[in-house]
């Protein structure tokens, strides 16, 4: 076990590359063009992900008494794009799967630029002068994120385009493989935290903040969509995309020697990954019931 400790940050980056490659194999160029089909839903979803999510994160770390590294870790999660898991949860919840894929794909591109800006701002706010010493270099960080996210997605999309039958047959393997890789990433994070202290103390320190982030973003995503009169399937998807972020990317950013290089900052992303999946499974039941009730009401009216 001790032999892999020095290589955990690099292993996390490899696992993230595999996750994003798998996601790319489920995407086509049409997923990006689909913005024109439902521009209002895409605008609301991206506003929740790119703008409101970091604001909610800032409010949480301003209100709760958090260790500085944990507070920055919350902002790392808040800056991340949607994760591949959200597409599966959206489908099972009877949401708009096409919208979910579109939001995940576009947010993954936009956050290449916004991640270093949000995290550097958080470092200044939370850590003051000491935060200046660990600022993310803008262009180097963008290049690193491109290599870890955009590049594998493009490679996966090329495979999907060049070998569509193979990509289609691989969908189940991709879904299960992505889940397995996420679990491996969480295990690596726990091993790394154990090297520097008590794992459970780090998890407990991040737990309440992560729970607040999950509950608030899921709720804001759904109710903002209903307020702006999106159909129920699109409201479900915006809620899920707002509350399920790419936690493996967050862990990789926190642990990578070329980025934050701080395993404690990875703890919130790890806790977030566990909690978002648990809440997401519960939401499948809730959203399916909402969809069923709406369908029954529509049938009664007709």
C-alpha positions in Angstrom: 0.0 0.0 0.0 2.8 2.4 0.9 4.3 1.8 -2.5 1.5 3.5 -4.3 1.3 6.6 -2.0 3.7 8.8 -4.1 1.8 8.0 -7.3 -1.8 8.6 -6.0 -2.1 12.1 -7.6 -1.0 10.7 -11.0 -3.3 7.7 -10.7 -6.2 10.1 -10.0 -5.4 11.9 -13.2 -5.4 8.6 -15.1 -8.7 7.6 -13.7 -10.2 11.0 -14.5 -8.9 10.6 -18.1 -10.6 7.3 -18.4 -13.9 8.7 -17.0 -13.9 11.6 -19.5 -12.9 9.2 -22.4 -15.9 7.1 -21.5 -18.1 10.1 -21.5 -16.8 11.2 -24.8 -17.8 7.8 -26.3 -21.4 8.7 -25.5 -21.3 12.1 -27.1 -21.7 13.3 -30.7 -21.3 16.7 -32.3 -25.1 16.9 -32.3 -25.1 17.1 -28.5 -23.4 20.5 -28.8 -25.6 21.6 -31.6 -28.7 20.7 -29.6 -28.5 24.0 -27.7 -30.6 25.5 -30.5 -33.4 23.0 -29.8 -34.0 24.1 -26.2 -32.0 27.3 -25.6 -34.0 28.4 -22.5 -33.4 25.1 -20.7 -29.7 25.1 -21.6 -29.3 28.8 -20.4 -31.1 28.0 -17.1 -29.0 24.8 -16.6 -25.7 26.5 -17.3 -26.6 29.5 -15.2 -27.2 27.2 -12.3 -24.0 25.3 -12.8 -21.6 28.0 -13.7 -22.9 31.0 -11.8 -25.3 30.0 -8.9 -23.3 26.9 -7.8 -20.1 28.8 -6.9 -22.3 31.5 -5.2 -24.0 28.9 -3.1 -20.5 27.5 -2.3 -19.3 30.9 -1.2 -22.4 31.4 1.0 -21.8 28.0 2.7 -18.1 28.6 3.5 -19.0 32.1 4.8 -21.6 30.8 7.2 -20.1 27.5 8.4 -17.0 27.5 10.6 -14.7 25.5 8.3 -11.0 24.7 8.3 -9.5 26.8 5.5 -8.4 23.8 3.4 -11.9 22.3 3.7 -13.5 25.7 2.7 -11.3 25.9 -0.4 -12.2 22.2 -1.2 -15.9 23.2 -1.2 -15.1 25.9 -3.7 -13.2 23.4 -5.9 -16.3 21.2 -6.0 -18.4 24.2 -6.7 -16.2 25.2 -9.7 -16.4 21.7 -11.4 -18.6 20.9 -14.3 -21.4 18.2 -14.3 -20.3 14.6 -14.0 -21.0 11.6 -16.2 -23.1 10.1 -13.4 -25.7 12.9 -13.8 -26.6 11.6 -17.3 -27.5 8.1 -15.9 -29.4 9.6 -12.9 -31.3 11.9 -15.2 -32.3 9.0 -17.4 -33.5 6.9 -14.5 -35.4 9.9 -13.1 -37.3 10.3 -16.3 -35.6 13.6 -17.0 -34.5 14.9 -20.4 -31.5 12.8 -21.1 -30.5 14.7 -24.2 -30.5 17.9 -22.3 -28.4 16.3 -19.5 -25.8 15.2 -22.0 -25.7 18.6 -23.6 -25.3 20.4 -20.3 -22.6 18.1 -19.1 -20.7 18.5 -22.4 -21.0 22.3 -22.6 -20.2 22.9 -18.9 -17.1 20.7 -19.2 -15.8 23.1 -21.8 -16.8 26.4 -20.1 -15.3 25.4 -16.7 -11.9 24.9 -18.3 -11.7 28.7 -18.1 -13.8 29.3 -14.9 -12.2 26.7 -12.6 -8.9 28.5 -12.1 -10.6 31.9 -11.7 -13.1 30.7 -9.1 -10.5 28.7 -7.1 -8.0 31.5 -7.1 -10.7 33.9 -5.9 -11.6 31.4 -3.1 -7.9 31.1 -2.1 -7.7 34.8 -1.7 -10.9 35.1 0.3 -10.4 32.1 2.5 -6.6 32.0 3.1 -5.6 35.7 2.6 -1.9 36.2 2.1 -1.1 32.6 2.4 -3.5 31.8 -0.4 -1.4 34.0 -2.7 1.4 31.4 -2.3 -0.7 28.6 -3.8 -2.5 30.4 -6.6 -3.3 28.3 -9.6 -1.3 29.5 -12.6 -4.1 30.4 -15.1 -2.7 29.1 -18.4 -0.9 26.1 -16.9 -4.1 25.1 -15.1 -6.2 25.5 -18.3 -3.7 23.3 -20.2 -3.8 20.7 -17.4 -7.6 20.6 -17.4 -7.8 20.4 -21.2 -5.5 17.4 -21.0 -7.6 15.7 -18.3 -11.1 16.6 -19.7 -11.4 18.0 -23.2 -8.7 15.8 -24.8 -10.1 12.4 -23.6 -13.7 13.6 -24.5 -12.5 14.5 -28.0 -10.8 11.1 -28.3 -14.0 9.3 -27.1 -16.1 11.3 -29.6 -13.8 10.3 -32.4 -14.2 6.7 -31.4 -17.9 7.1 -31.4 -17.8 8.8 -34.8 -15.4 6.3 -36.4 -16.8 3.1 -34.8 -20.4 3.9 -33.8 -21.5 0.3 -33.5 -18.6 -0.5 -31.1 -19.5 2.7 -29.1 -23.1 1.7 -28.9 -22.3 -1.8 -27.7 -20.0 -0.4 -25.1 -22.6 1.9 -23.4 -23.3 -0.6 -20.5 -19.6 -1.2 -20.0 -19.0 2.5 -20.0 -21.7 3.1 -17.4 -20.4 0.4 -15.1 -16.8 1.2 -15.8 -17.3 4.8 -14.9 -18.9 3.9 -11.6 -16.0 1.5 -10.8 -13.4 4.2 -11.6 -15.2 6.7 -9.4 -15.0 4.2 -6.5 -11.3 3.6 -7.2 -10.7 7.3 -7.1 -12.5 7.7 -3.8 -10.4 4.8 -2.4 -7.2 6.5 -3.5 -8.3 9.7 -1.8 -9.0 7.9 1.5 -5.6 6.2 1.3 -3.9 9.6 0.7 -5.8 11.3 3.6 -4.8 8.4 5.9 -1.2 9.2 5.2 -1.5 12.7 6.7 -4.1 12.3 9.5 -7.4 10.8 10.7 -9.6 10.2 7.6 -12.9 10.4 9.5 -12.0 13.7 11.0 -11.5 15.1 7.5 -14.7 13.6 6.3 -16.7 14.9 9.3 -15.2 18.3 8.8 -16.5 18.5 5.3 -19.8 16.6 5.8 -22.2 19.3 6.8 -20.9 21.8 4.1 -21.2 19.1 1.4 -24.7 18.2 2.5 -25.8 21.8 2.4 -24.2 22.2 -1.1 -26.0 19.1 -2.4 -29.4 19.9 -1.0 -29.3 23.6 -1.9 -28.1 23.0 -5.5 -30.5 20.2 -6.2 -33.4 22.3 -4.9 -32.4 25.6 -6.6 -32.0 23.7 -9.9 -35.5 22.2 -9.7 -37.4 25.1 -8.3 -35.7 27.7 -10.6 -36.7 25.6 -13.6 -40.3 25.3 -12.4 -40.4 29.0 -11.7 -39.3 29.7 -15.2 -41.8 27.2 -16.6 -39.6 24.5 -18.0 -41.4 21.2 -18.6 -41.1 18.6 -15.8 -38.5 16.4 -17.6 -36.2 19.4 -18.2 -36.7 20.7 -14.6 -35.6 17.3 -13.3 -32.5 17.3 -15.5 -31.5 20.9 -14.5 -31.9 19.9 -10.8 -29.6 16.8 -11.3 -27.1 18.7 -13.4 -27.0 21.5 -10.7 -26.4 19.0 -7.9 -24.1 16.4 -9.4 -20.6 17.7 -10.3 -17.4 16.0 -11.5 -16.0 15.2 -8.1 -13.1 13.1 -9.5 -11.9 16.3 -11.4 -12.1 18.1 -8.0 -10.0 15.5 -6.3 -7.5 15.6 -9.2 -7.2 19.4 -9.0 -6.7 19.3 -5.3 -4.1 16.6 -5.3 -2.1 17.2 -8.5 1.4 18.4 -7.8 1.1 20.9 -10.7 -2.2 22.4 -9.3 -3.2 22.7 -5.6 -1.1 19.7 -4.3 -3.2 19.5 -1.1 -4.9 16.2 -0.2 -7.0 17.9 2.6 -8.6 20.1 -0.1 -9.6 16.9 -1.9 -11.7 15.7 1.1 -14.8 17.7 0.3 -14.8 16.4 -3.3 -14.6 12.8 -2.0 -17.4 13.3 0.5 -19.4 15.1 -2.2 -19.0 12.1 -4.6 -20.5 9.7 -2.0 -23.3 12.1 -0.9 -24.4 13.2 -4.4 -24.8 9.5 -5.4 -26.8 8.7 -2.3 -29.1 11.7 -2.7 -29.3 11.1 -6.4 -30.6 7.6 -5.8 -33.3 9.0 -3.5 -34.2 11.6 -6.1 -34.8 9.0 -8.7 -37.8 7.8 -6.6 -39.0 11.3 -6.0 -38.7 12.5 -9.6 -40.3 9.4 -11.0 -43.3 9.9 -8.7 -43.5 13.6 -9.8 -43.4 12.5 -13.5 -46.1 9.9 -12.9 -48.4 12.4 -11.1 -47.9 14.9 -13.9 -48.7 12.3 -16.5 -51.9 11.3 -14.7 -53.0 14.9 -14.4 -52.4 15.4 -18.1 -54.4 12.3 -18.9 -57.3 13.5 -16.7 -57.3 16.9 -18.4 -57.5 15.3 -21.8 
